[in-house]
Amino acid sequence: MMNRVESARWPGELRSYQRQALEALEARWASGDRRAWVVLPPGAGKTLVGLEAARRIGRRTVVFVPNTAIQNQWVAQWREFERPEGCTAGTQRSLEHDVTVLTYPSLAVFDPDAETDEEGNELSLLGRLHGNGSALVEALREAGPITVILDECHHLLQMWGRLLAEVLRELPDAHVLGLTGTPAETLTAGEAALVDTLFGVPVRGVSIPALVRDGYLAPFAELVWITEPTPDEQAYIAEQGLRFTELCTDLLTPGFARTDFLTWLRRRFDERVTDSGERLGWAQLAAQEPELTDAALRLHHAGLFALPSDARVLERHRSAPTADDWMALLGDYVFNCLSPGKREGVPAGPNGIADDPDAKALERIRTALPAIGYTLTRYGIRGGRSPVDRVLARSAAKSQSTVEIVAAESAFLGPRLRALVLCDHERASVRPSARLREVLDSQAGSAWLQLELLVADERTRDLCPMLVTGRTVAAAPRTAEAFIAFAAQRRPSLELALVEVDSGGSLVRVEGRWTSRTWIRLVTEYFEAGGCRLLVGTRALLGEGWNAPRVNTVVDLTTATTPTAVVQGRGRALRLDPSWPDKTAHTWTVVCVSDAHPKGSADWERFVRKHEGYLGAAADGEVMSGVAHVDPALSPYEPPPVEQFGAINARMLRRAEDREDTRERWRIGSPYTDELLATVRVRPQRHRAALAPRQAGQRPRPPAAVPARVGVDTAERLHLPPLWKTLFSVPLTAAAVLLVATAFGLPPLLGGATAAGVSGAVCAYRLLSRGPQVQRAAQLVEAAAGEPDILRFGYAVADAMYEAGHFPVGAEGLRLDIDTDGTFRLTFAGAGPAEAEAFGMALDEVISPLVGSPRYIINRYRLDRPADAAQARRLGADWLLGRAPENSAVFHAVPALLGRNRRGVEAFARAWNRWISAGEPVYTASPAGSRLLYTHYATDPYPSETESRLTWL
């Protein structure tokens, strides 16, 4: 058996990154480790890497996979190896084959009656396994030295992690290989700890963008379709929103309680003190209670609450408060202000609650919360899934939007279209409440309802849509008949037949002597051949591992937002299509948004979570994470206004039509470092000059001059004596020459003429030299005038970080890119992710409004730009003559990282003087510094909008 596995050979060429992964695995085995965890993106060939690793180990191999669709693919892949006679793969639990592929559920079948033993002790997970699962564990134990491969092993962390640990303890001699497409950095702390315990440090493969850039995956675009709820749905949401508004209005009304809500917020966030009576800094409070402080600042942004002293408003705070923000603040108010334990010593009136405004307020809150989807418990305000969220997630408008998307893609691609619509469930298993049944169809959001709409629309009917799930294959009668004929040619023994369903005769099920393992393979072949160009399925079956290279369009209707679900779902369309070498893939997310309720952005928030950490090519070709790669106008913190939905959808359709543009954005074949770095995006309200993109690596030249307290500061030595000094020097020069002439015995007349000539020449020279000096001074004034461009601020921060010992390089490590909308993107690419993040934070501190508690601040002088050349000459001459007026000054924060010690502060001052302005850092704890901070507090020295994003380089 061992020789048969080891004697197999892969007939094709392994890709470079596959070879690297296998070499890393062999090094791991050689070191004595028997377990490893490999991360490779969907479409990168994890199956081949796993089988080749098993072949090199040379043992009987057992593979566990999530579902039957992936099970088929492992078996088919092994059959492509050149194998000796009898070296087979199968799916039998007896483990009789050289390579056995089983599903995780075949192992994790628990006996519901076996939670404790006869004495009441809790059984281990192995002890609770159903008989079939126990028999499989015993077969694994008796199989001798084996290789166990755990495909899509992130499932083990979510469902069967403890069981896996117990099973592996029973197999001490086994080589265990985990394979996943989910990046290790997306794991939770608990999941990461389990991976480290079971497998050690993961073997990291290349990223999705790297595989696209190298041509191993199809270039792709992430697209969004934003819709409002239907009128009936909107009416329901508005009704719920009115109840929420009534509660918020009550909260903000003076006299609501003994201590009003806004009064409490002021005490809580502005007059904050520790138990010892010391004032708590905002940074400390934000670190301790980030959810509350963020909610408070969004309330401030809405104009409902004054900005707490020393707080900073960041990008994430510049949006309306959400329902969760209100509930976080309300919960804090209830339990730290209104609760009976906080009202001790307050005398009760004779009428009890009627005389206690706090008790009445508490009761008002308690009775109002259930109507808006929350409950007040002894542990806090708890919210289940809000009815509003359910309406948005399953809105009929989303189902109809899917029809529009598929129709448009069909018009663009024609016969090439192979589309997949992913839903959460085949049929709704939980009926909505009586009130919601008036708003939502009982099957709202289901794959069945979506199939009905696609079959009913004449634009999509001819795509022959089919439904395929783990339980069902269904289609319109004509499509089903054609599929049965197709299947009969391949598997006549299946005896397939049509079974009508209750859908007015528009849909039928295909049933016969088959299982999901068989029908998934046949439907996939039919789809690939073009008999059906549109599949509707569930995320559990087709959203992971399913392999259909011709898929080029995915419509995501699911509510899953985990990194696993996102990476896997989008991976369905990324495989190369041999029949279309220039294939590009589109993944659409349909989002329903309402402005009639604070929870009306719940679906948008899911959309944002799906794109956190997921990389895509933006409009200008930048590969970045977050919703900005879908469209630069989209914010992760709030949905766009309703009136912009139409324009955004139109832009998405234009992008979908131009697939060649998608290919160009990915710059296939161009070099990369496969690094994900923090990037600061800056939109200044004004800047001094046009900037051009620049790559990192070349040392920039500092400006010739920067503003000083008076005039400019420059390394050049310019000095122009006043005119009276020039004229006064003429008689002195003449007297000196005449004295020398007399000493040498020249006649008085000749000596006088010589003295006059020399003095005149000196005078002419000095008068004539004033012109070039004044002209150069004018040029220096022009160079220093106006606002510094954002790149110079970046250079100052980078150089300061280098001189302070934080970075290995300075300004030469800074990269600038410019978006199509004029936004500047600054990335410190001269080191690594930690340095890039530190640079972004420091730059944001420098150019942001002067708030918070900076340890040091520094002044920047501002020199107004001359109106014309004549004024520039006058300003230059005044500076040379020492009569220029003082320039105005603004103050910036010194970055906290550099303000920690003297070395950092001095390094920042030198870099500041080199790139930005003359100026001296001031310690804000000193009396003078405290006065300056108070005077300039909350001023905005460089008006701009900043955003932090992750960019792939």
ZAMARGU-4260 file (C-alpha; in steps of 0.2 Angstrom, whole numbers, plus 5000, padded with zeros to 4 digits):
<rodrens>
0) 5000/5000/5000 | 5014/5012/5005 | 5023/5008/4989 | 5008/5011/4978 | 5005/5028/4985
5) 5023/5033/4984 | 5024/5026/4966 | 5011/5037/4959 | 5016/5053/4949 | 5008/5069/4945
10) 5009/5070/4926 | 5009/5089/4925 | 5020/5104/4931 | 5018/5110/4948 | 5017/5129/4950
15) 5031/5138/4958 | 5021/5143/4974 | 5015/5125/4975 | 5033/5119/4975 | 5037/5131/4988
20) 5023/5125/4999 | 5028/5107/4997 | 5046/5111/5001 | 5041/5119/5017 | 5030/5104/5021
25) 5045/5092/5018 | 5056/5103/5029 | 5042/5102/5043 | 5042/5083/5042 | 5061/5082/5042
30) 5062/5092/5058 | 5051/5079/5066 | 5034/5087/5066 | 5020/5077/5060 | 5007/5091/5059
35) 5006/5106/5047 | 4993/5119/5042 | 4994/5126/5024 | 4985/5142/5019 | 4982/5144/5000
40) 4968/5154/4992 | 4953/5145/4983 | 4958/5141/4965 | 4977/5139/4970 | 4976/5120/4969
45) 4976/5115/4987 | 4969/5098/4982 | 4984/5094/4971 | 4996/5101/4985 | 4988/5089/4997
50) 4988/5074/4987 | 5006/5077/4981 | 5011/5079/5000 | 5003/5063/5004 | 5011/5054/4989
55) 5028/5060/4995 | 5025/5054/5013 | 5020/5037/5005 | 5006/5031/5017 | 4988/5026/5015
60) 4979/5043/5015 | 4962/5048/5023 | 4955/5065/5017 | 4941/5074/5027 | 4931/5087/5017
65) 4916/5098/5021 | 4903/5092/5008 | 4900/5079/4994 | 4904/5092/4981 | 4922/5093/4987
70) 4923/5075/4990 | 4920/5071/4971 | 4934/5083/4967 | 4947/5074/4978 | 4943/5058/4970
75) 4944/5064/4953 | 4960/5073/4956 | 4969/5057/4962 | 4963/5048/4947 | 4972/5061/4936
80) 4989/5055/4944 | 4999/5041/4935 | 4996/5027/4947 | 5002/5009/4948 | 4989/4995/4946
85) 4976/4995/4960 | 4981/5011/4967 | 4963/5018/4970 | 4953/5032/4978 | 4936/5030/4985
90) 4923/5036/4998 | 4920/5020/5008 | 4921/5022/5027 | 4930/5005/5027 | 4946/5014/5022
95) 4950/5000/5009 | 4957/5012/4996 | 4974/5020/4995 | 4966/5037/4996 | 4949/5038/5005
100) 4939/5054/5005 | 4926/5056/5018 | 4915/5071/5024 | 4917/5079/5041 | 4899/5074/5045
105) 4903/5056/5043 | 4914/5058/5058 | 4905/5070/5069 | 4889/5061/5071 | 4884/5063/5089
110) 4872/5052/5099 | 4860/5064/5107 | 4857/5051/5121 | 4875/5049/5126 | 4880/5065/5135
115) 4884/5057/5151 | 4890/5040/5157 | 4879/5029/5169 | 4886/5038/5184 | 4882/5055/5177
120) 4899/5061/5172 | 4900/5071/5156 | 4907/5060/5141 | 4921/5066/5130 | 4916/5070/5112
125) 4924/5054/5107 | 4913/5045/5120 | 4897/5054/5113 | 4900/5049/5095 | 4887/5039/5086
130) 4891/5021/5083 | 4896/5025/5065 | 4908/5039/5070 | 4916/5028/5084 | 4918/5014/5071
135) 4927/5026/5059 | 4939/5032/5073 | 4943/5014/5077 | 4946/5010/5058 | 4958/5025/5058
140) 4967/5019/5073 | 4969/5001/5066 | 4974/5007/5048 | 4992/5008/5054 | 5003/5024/5050
145) 4992/5035/5039 | 4991/5052/5032 | 4976/5062/5037 | 4972/5077/5026 | 4959/5090/5033
150) 4953/5100/5018 | 4945/5117/5022 | 4950/5114/5039 | 4944/5131/5046 | 4928/5121/5049
155) 4937/5112/5062 | 4939/5128/5072 | 4921/5132/5070 | 4913/5116/5073 | 4924/5101/5077
160) 4939/5108/5085 | 4938/5099/5101 | 4933/5083/5093 | 4948/5084/5081 | 4960/5086/5096
165) 4953/5070/5104 | 4954/5060/5087 | 4972/5066/5084 | 4977/5060/5101 | 4971/5043/5096
170) 4983/5043/5080 | 5000/5048/5087 | 5009/5041/5072 | 4999/5050/5059 | 5005/5064/5048
175) 4991/5077/5048 | 4990/5091/5035 | 4977/5105/5037 | 4973/5114/5021 | 4963/5131/5020
180) 4960/5146/5010 | 4956/5157/5025 | 4971/5168/5029 | 4978/5165/5046 | 4977/5183/5051
185) 4958/5182/5051 | 4957/5169/5064 | 4951/5174/5081 | 4962/5173/5096 | 4954/5156/5101
190) 4955/5149/5084 | 4973/5154/5082 | 4977/5146/5099 | 4969/5130/5093 | 4979/5130/5076
195) 4995/5133/5086 | 4992/5119/5098 | 4987/5106/5084 | 4998/5112/5070 | 5011/5124/5074
200) 5015/5140/5064 | 5005/5139/5047 | 5014/5138/5031 | 5008/5153/5022 | 5006/5153/5003
205) 5004/5167/4991 | 4989/5179/4991 | 4974/5180/4979 | 4981/5196/4971 | 4998/5188/4969
210) 4990/5173/4960 | 4980/5185/4949 | 4995/5196/4945 | 5004/5180/4940 | 4990/5174/4929
215) 4985/5159/4940 | 4968/5166/4944 | 4956/5176/4934 | 4956/5195/4937 | 4940/5200/4945
220) 4929/5215/4951 | 4919/5217/4966 | 4902/5225/4962 | 4888/5231/4973 | 4869/5234/4969
225) 4861/5245/4982 | 4842/5245/4983 | 4829/5252/4995 | 4815/5240/5002 | 4799/5238/4994
230) 4785/5251/4998 | 4777/5239/5010 | 4793/5234/5018 | 4798/5253/5020 | 4782/5257/5028
235) 4785/5243/5041 | 4803/5249/5044 | 4797/5267/5046 | 4784/5262/5059 | 4798/5254/5069
240) 4809/5269/5066 | 4795/5280/5073 | 4796/5270/5089 | 4814/5272/5090 | 4813/5290/5087
245) 4800/5292/5101 | 4812/5284/5113 | 4827/5294/5108 | 4816/5310/5109 | 4811/5306/5127
250) 4829/5303/5131 | 4834/5320/5125 | 4820/5329/5133 | 4824/5339/5149 | 4816/5331/5165
255) 4816/5313/5158 | 4825/5308/5174 | 4833/5315/5190 | 4849/5315/5180 | 4845/5318/5161
260) 4853/5308/5148 | 4863/5322/5140 | 4869/5328/5158 | 4875/5310/5161 | 4884/5310/5145
265) 4893/5326/5150 | 4898/5319/5166 | 4903/5302/5159 | 4913/5308/5145 | 4919/5326/5149
270) 4919/5327/5168 | 4927/5310/5170 | 4937/5306/5185 | 4944/5290/5192 | 4940/5283/5209
275) 4955/5292/5216 | 4948/5309/5210 | 4960/5311/5196 | 4954/5316/5179 | 4954/5302/5166
280) 4962/5306/5149 | 4951/5303/5134 | 4965/5291/5127 | 4964/5280/5143 | 4945/5280/5142
285) 4944/5276/5124 | 4956/5261/5127 | 4946/5255/5141 | 4928/5257/5133 | 4930/5259/5114
290) 4912/5255/5110 | 4906/5269/5122 | 4918/5282/5116 | 4915/5279/5098 | 4896/5280/5101
295) 4898/5296/5110 | 4908/5304/5096 | 4896/5299/5083 | 4882/5307/5094 | 4893/5323/5094
300) 4895/5322/5075 | 4876/5322/5074 | 4875/5338/5084 | 4867/5330/5099 | 4882/5331/5111
305) 4897/5343/5113 | 4914/5337/5109 | 4922/5330/5125 | 4938/5339/5129 | 4954/5331/5122
310) 4944/5319/5111 | 4948/5317/5093 | 4935/5314/5079 | 4942/5301/5067 | 4935/5294/5051
315) 4925/5281/5060 | 4916/5294/5070 | 4910/5305/5055 | 4894/5296/5053 | 4877/5296/5061
320) 4875/5286/5077 | 4868/5268/5074 | 4855/5259/5084 | 4869/5249/5093 | 4877/5266/5097
325) 4861/5272/5105 | 4859/5256/5115 | 4877/5256/5121 | 4875/5273/5128 | 4858/5269/5135
330) 4864/5253/5143 | 4878/5263/5152 | 4865/5276/5157 | 4853/5263/5164 | 4866/5253/5174
335) 4877/5267/5180 | 4864/5281/5183 | 4846/5275/5184 | 4848/5258/5192 | 4842/5256/5210
340) 4859/5252/5216 | 4865/5270/5209 | 4850/5278/5218 | 4854/5273/5236 | 4850/5287/5248
345) 4837/5295/5236 | 4821/5296/5247 | 4806/5287/5239 | 4790/5297/5239 | 4774/5291/5246
350) 4768/5285/5230 | 4783/5274/5226 | 4788/5274/5207 | 4776/5288/5203 | 4787/5300/5214
355) 4803/5293/5207 | 4808/5300/5190 | 4822/5288/5188 | 4811/5273/5191 | 4799/5280/5179
360) 4812/5283/5166 | 4819/5265/5169 | 4801/5258/5166 | 4799/5269/5151 | 4815/5262/5143
365) 4811/5244/5148 | 4794/5244/5140 | 4800/5253/5124 | 4815/5242/5120 | 4806/5226/5114
370) 4796/5236/5101 | 4813/5240/5093 | 4821/5223/5094 | 4830/5225/5111 | 4827/5219/5129
375) 4833/5226/5146 | 4840/5212/5156 | 4850/5211/5173 | 4866/5210/5163 | 4863/5224/5151
380) 4853/5228/5135 | 4852/5213/5124 | 4847/5213/5105 | 4842/5198/5095 | 4841/5199/5077
385) 4830/5214/5074 | 4814/5212/5063 | 4820/5227/5053 | 4836/5217/5050 | 4826/5202/5044
390) 4816/5213/5032 | 4832/5220/5025 | 4841/5204/5023 | 4827/5195/5015 | 4819/5210/5006
395) 4809/5206/4990 | 4819/5221/4982 | 4835/5211/4984 | 4828/5196/4974 | 4822/5207/4960
400) 4838/5216/4960 | 4847/5199/4957 | 4836/5197/4941 | 4842/5214/4935 | 4860/5210/4938
405) 4859/5193/4929 | 4849/5201/4915 | 4863/5214/4913 | 4877/5201/4914 | 4868/5191/4901
410) 4867/5205/4889 | 4885/5209/4891 | 4892/5191/4890 | 4879/5182/4879 | 4883/5163/4878
415) 4898/5165/4889 | 4888/5169/4904 | 4890/5156/4918 | 4882/5164/4934 | 4880/5157/4951
420) 4867/5165/4964 | 4871/5160/4982 | 4858/5160/4995 | 4858/5156/5013 | 4844/5143/5013
425) 4834/5132/5000 | 4818/5135/5009 | 4814/5146/5025 | 4812/5134/5039 | 4806/5147/5052
430) 4790/5157/5048 | 4791/5175/5052 | 4780/5183/5065 | 4762/5187/5061 | 4766/5205/5059
435) 4780/5201/5047 | 4770/5189/5037 | 4760/5205/5031 | 4777/5212/5025 | 4788/5197/5019
440) 4783/5182/5009 | 4785/5166/5019 | 4799/5161/5008 | 4808/5178/5006 | 4826/5176/5003
445) 4825/5158/4999 | 4834/5149/4984 | 4816/5143/4978 | 4809/5160/4978 | 4824/5167/4968
450) 4822/5153/4956 | 4804/5157/4953 | 4808/5175/4949 | 4822/5170/4937 | 4811/5158/4928
455) 4797/5170/4927 | 4807/5185/4919 | 4809/5183/4900 | 4826/5191/4901 | 4833/5177/4912
460) 4821/5162/4907 | 4832/5157/4892 | 4847/5155/4903 | 4838/5139/4909 | 4841/5142/4928
465) 4842/5127/4939 | 4842/5125/4958 | 4854/5113/4966 | 4856/5110/4984 | 4861/5096/4996
470) 4842/5090/4995 | 4835/5096/4978 | 4838/5098/4960 | 4824/5109/4952 | 4821/5119/4936
475) 4807/5124/4924 | 4800/5109/4915 | 4808/5112/4899 | 4825/5114/4907 | 4822/5099/4918
480) 4818/5088/4903 | 4834/5093/4894 | 4844/5089/4909 | 4837/5072/4912 | 4841/5068/4893
485) 4859/5074/4897 | 4860/5064/4912 | 4853/5048/4904 | 4867/5048/4892 | 4880/5047/4906
490) 4870/5037/4920 | 4855/5028/4912 | 4853/5018/4928 | 4847/5034/4938 | 4829/5033/4932
495) 4827/5051/4933 | 4809/5059/4933 | 4800/5075/4935 | 4790/5079/4951 | 4778/5094/4951
500) 4780/5106/4965 | 4767/5119/4971 | 4773/5134/4960 | 4759/5135/4947 | 4767/5122/4936
505) 4782/5134/4933 | 4794/5123/4942 | 4798/5104/4944 | 4810/5094/4954 | 4821/5080/4947
510) 4821/5064/4957 | 4828/5047/4955 | 4840/5034/4961 | 4854/5046/4965 | 4862/5056/4980
515) 4869/5073/4981 | 4886/5067/4976 | 4880/5061/4960 | 4868/5075/4955 | 4881/5089/4959
520) 4893/5081/4947 | 4880/5079/4933 | 4873/5097/4936 | 4890/5104/4936 | 4894/5095/4919
525) 4878/5101/4912 | 4881/5119/4918 | 4899/5119/4911 | 4893/5112/4894 | 4881/5127/4893
530) 4864/5117/4894 | 4861/5128/4910 | 4870/5145/4911 | 4863/5150/4928 | 4863/5140/4945
535) 4854/5145/4961 | 4861/5136/4976 | 4865/5137/4994 | 4881/5143/5002 | 4883/5127/5012
540) 4885/5117/4995 | 4891/5128/4981 | 4899/5142/4991 | 4914/5132/4996 | 4925/5120/4987
545) 4914/5117/4972 | 4924/5118/4956 | 4917/5124/4940 | 4930/5134/4931 | 4918/5142/4919
550) 4909/5152/4932 | 4912/5170/4929 | 4898/5179/4939 | 4893/5176/4957 | 4878/5185/4965
555) 4880/5185/4984 | 4863/5186/4993 | 4870/5177/5009 | 4871/5185/5026 | 4887/5176/5031
560) 4901/5188/5034 | 4915/5177/5041 | 4932/5178/5032 | 4930/5160/5028 | 4913/5162/5020
565) 4919/5178/5010 | 4935/5170/5003 | 4926/5154/4999 | 4911/5161/4991 | 4921/5173/4980
570) 4933/5159/4976 | 4920/5150/4965 | 4922/5162/4951 | 4941/5164/4951 | 4947/5148/4943
575) 4954/5150/4925 | 4943/5145/4911 | 4952/5135/4897 | 4938/5139/4885 | 4940/5158/4888
580) 4959/5163/4891 | 4954/5181/4894 | 4941/5177/4907 | 4936/5190/4920 | 4925/5187/4935
585) 4912/5197/4944 | 4906/5196/4961 | 4890/5206/4965 | 4884/5209/4983 | 4866/5215/4984
590) 4862/5227/4998 | 4846/5234/5005 | 4847/5250/5014 | 4833/5261/5023 | 4835/5278/5030
595) 4819/5276/5040 | 4827/5267/5055 | 4844/5268/5064 | 4845/5249/5060 | 4842/5253/5042
600) 4860/5251/5038 | 4862/5233/5045 | 4863/5225/5028 | 4876/5238/5023 | 4886/5234/5038
605) 4886/5216/5033 | 4893/5221/5016 | 4907/5231/5024 | 4912/5216/5035 | 4913/5205/5019
610) 4926/5217/5012 | 4936/5220/5028 | 4953/5212/5024 | 4947/5206/5007 | 4958/5213/4993
615) 4951/5219/4976 | 4957/5231/4962 | 4950/5248/4964 | 4945/5260/4950 | 4963/5266/4948
620) 4971/5249/4949 | 4976/5250/4967 | 4974/5233/4976 | 4966/5237/4993 | 4954/5230/5006
625) 4938/5237/5011 | 4923/5244/5001 | 4933/5257/4993 | 4939/5245/4980 | 4921/5242/4975
630) 4919/5261/4972 | 4929/5276/4979 | 4913/5285/4985 | 4909/5271/4997 | 4912/5272/5016
635) 4914/5258/5028 | 4906/5269/5041 | 4889/5273/5033 | 4879/5269/5017 | 4878/5282/5004
640) 4863/5293/5003 | 4847/5286/4995 | 4848/5298/4981 | 4865/5291/4976 | 4859/5273/4974
645) 4854/5275/4956 | 4871/5283/4951 | 4881/5270/4960 | 4871/5255/4952 | 4874/5264/4935
650) 4893/5265/4938 | 4893/5246/4943 | 4884/5241/4927 | 4897/5251/4917 | 4911/5242/4925
655) 4902/5225/4923 | 4901/5229/4904 | 4919/5233/4902 | 4928/5217/4908 | 4943/5222/4898
660) 4945/5237/4910 | 4945/5225/4924 | 4959/5215/4917 | 4969/5231/4914 | 4967/5236/4932
665) 4975/5221/4939 | 4991/5224/4928 | 4994/5206/4925 | 5012/5201/4924 | 5019/5217/4933
670) 5030/5215/4948 | 5024/5215/4966 | 5030/5212/4984 | 5015/5203/4990 | 5014/5214/5005
675) 4999/5222/5014 | 5003/5239/5020 | 4993/5253/5029 | 4989/5267/5018 | 4984/5285/5022
680) 4971/5292/5010 | 4971/5311/5011 | 4959/5324/5002 | 4966/5341/5007 | 4954/5356/5005
685) 4968/5365/4997 | 4985/5361/4992 | 4999/5371/4984 | 5003/5362/4968 | 5000/5347/4957
690) 5008/5331/4963 | 5014/5316/4952 | 5014/5298/4958 | 5031/5292/4965 | 5038/5276/4969
695) 5048/5272/4985 | 5067/5271/4984 | 5073/5287/4978 | 5079/5301/4990 | 5068/5317/4987
700) 5076/5334/4988 | 5070/5346/5002 | 5063/5363/4996 | 5074/5377/4994 | 5066/5387/5007
705) 5052/5386/5020 | 5043/5399/5030 | 5051/5407/5045 | 5045/5418/5059 | 5051/5433/5047
710) 5052/5429/5029 | 5060/5412/5024 | 5072/5400/5031 | 5085/5394/5018 | 5102/5386/5017
715) 5107/5399/5005 | 5117/5415/5011 | 5108/5430/5004 | 5112/5447/5011 | 5108/5464/5004
720) 5115/5480/5013 | 5103/5495/5013 | 5105/5508/5000 | 5112/5521/5012 | 5126/5510/5016
725) 5130/5508/4998 | 5130/5527/4995 | 5140/5530/5011 | 5153/5518/5006 | 5158/5529/4990
730) 5167/5543/5000 | 5175/5531/5011 | 5182/5521/4996 | 5187/5537/4987 | 5197/5543/5003
735) 5206/5526/5004 | 5211/5526/4986 | 5217/5544/4987 | 5227/5540/5003 | 5236/5525/4994
740) 5239/5536/4978 | 5247/5549/4989 | 5258/5536/4998 | 5265/5530/4981 | 5269/5548/4975
745) 5255/5551/4962 | 5251/5568/4957 | 5235/5575/4967 | 5225/5577/4951 | 5229/5559/4945
750) 5226/5552/4962 | 5209/5560/4963 | 5204/5554/4946 | 5209/5536/4951 | 5200/5537/4968
755) 5184/5543/4959 | 5185/5529/4946 | 5187/5515/4959 | 5173/5522/4970 | 5161/5523/4955
760) 5165/5506/4950 | 5161/5499/4968 | 5145/5509/4969 | 5139/5503/4952 | 5144/5485/4956
765) 5134/5486/4973 | 5119/5494/4964 | 5119/5481/4950 | 5121/5466/4962 | 5105/5470/4970
770) 5095/5464/4955 | 5100/5446/4955 | 5099/5445/4974 | 5082/5452/4975 | 5077/5440/4961
775) 5083/5425/4970 | 5075/5431/4986 | 5058/5432/4976 | 5061/5414/4970 | 5063/5408/4988
780) 5048/5417/4994 | 5038/5409/4980 | 5045/5392/4985 | 5040/5394/5003 | 5023/5403/5001
785) 5006/5394/5002 | 5002/5378/5010 | 5014/5363/5010 | 5009/5349/4999 | 5004/5333/5008
790) 5019/5324/5002 | 5031/5336/5012 | 5022/5332/5028 | 5024/5313/5024 | 5043/5316/5021
795) 5045/5325/5037 | 5036/5311/5047 | 5047/5298/5038 | 5063/5307/5041 | 5059/5310/5059
800) 5055/5291/5061 | 5071/5286/5053 | 5082/5299/5063 | 5073/5293/5079 | 5078/5275/5076
805) 5060/5269/5072 | 5062/5266/5053 | 5076/5259/5043 | 5075/5272/5030 | 5067/5290/5029
810) 5058/5300/5016 | 5065/5288/5002 | 5053/5275/5009 | 5038/5285/5005 | 5026/5280/4990
815) 5013/5292/4983 | 4998/5286/4972 | 4984/5297/4966 | 4966/5291/4964 | 4956/5296/4949
820) 4946/5308/4961 | 4961/5317/4966 | 4964/5308/4983 | 4982/5306/4988 | 4987/5289/4995
825) 5003/5289/5005 | 5011/5272/5009 | 5027/5270/5019 | 5034/5255/5008 | 5052/5256/5014
830) 5050/5243/5029 | 5036/5232/5033 | 5018/5232/5039 | 5021/5238/5057 | 5031/5253/5050
835) 5018/5257/5038 | 5005/5257/5051 | 5015/5268/5063 | 5018/5280/5048 | 5000/5281/5045
840) 4995/5285/5063 | 5009/5298/5064 | 5004/5307/5048 | 4986/5307/5053 | 4991/5315/5070
845) 5001/5329/5062 | 4988/5335/5050 | 4973/5332/5060 | 4964/5346/5071 | 4973/5349/5087
850) 4963/5340/5099 | 4967/5326/5113 | 4982/5328/5124 | 4998/5329/5113 | 5014/5329/5123
855) 5022/5341/5111 | 5016/5353/5098 | 5026/5363/5085 | 5022/5379/5076 | 5021/5381/5057
860) 5023/5398/5050 | 5012/5403/5035 | 5018/5414/5021 | 5005/5421/5009 | 5008/5418/4991
865) 5012/5434/4981 | 4999/5440/4969 | 5012/5442/4955 | 5031/5443/4952 | 5032/5462/4957
870) 5025/5458/4974 | 5036/5443/4976 | 5051/5455/4972 | 5045/5467/4985 | 5043/5453/4998
875) 5060/5446/4994 | 5068/5464/4995 | 5060/5467/5012 | 5066/5451/5019 | 5084/5454/5013
880) 5083/5471/5020 | 5077/5465/5037 | 5060/5474/5037 | 5048/5459/5032 | 5033/5457/5044
885) 5031/5442/5055 | 5022/5427/5047 | 5006/5420/5055 | 5008/5403/5064 | 4997/5388/5066
890) 5001/5373/5078 | 5002/5354/5074 | 5003/5340/5086 | 5020/5331/5087 | 5016/5312/5084
895) 5014/5303/5100 | 5027/5290/5096 | 5040/5303/5093 | 5035/5314/5108 | 5039/5300/5120
900) 5057/5306/5122 | 5070/5319/5118 | 5077/5310/5104 | 5061/5308/5095 | 5056/5326/5098
905) 5072/5333/5092 | 5072/5322/5076 | 5055/5328/5072 | 5060/5346/5074 | 5074/5344/5062
910) 5064/5335/5049 | 5050/5348/5052 | 5062/5363/5049 | 5069/5354/5033 | 5053/5350/5025
915) 5039/5361/5032 | 5043/5377/5042 | 5055/5384/5055 | 5048/5380/5072 | 5051/5374/5089
920) 5043/5360/5098 | 5034/5365/5114 | 5030/5354/5129 | 5012/5356/5133 | 5014/5352/5151
925) 5024/5368/5154 | 5015/5384/5158 | 5018/5392/5141 | 5014/5376/5132 | 4998/5374/5141
930) 4993/5392/5136 | 4997/5388/5118 | 4987/5372/5118 | 4972/5381/5126 | 4973/5395/5113
935) 4975/5384/5098 | 4964/5369/5104 | 4952/5361/5091 | 4960/5372/5077 | 4962/5363/5060
940) 4980/5367/5054 | 4978/5358/5038 | 4960/5355/5033 | 4958/5338/5025 | 4949/5322/5026
945) 4959/5307/5030 | 4956/5288/5029 | 4966/5273/5034 | 4966/5258/5022 | 4976/5242/5018
950) 4985/5242/5002 | 4993/5227/4993 | 5009/5230/4985
</rodrens>
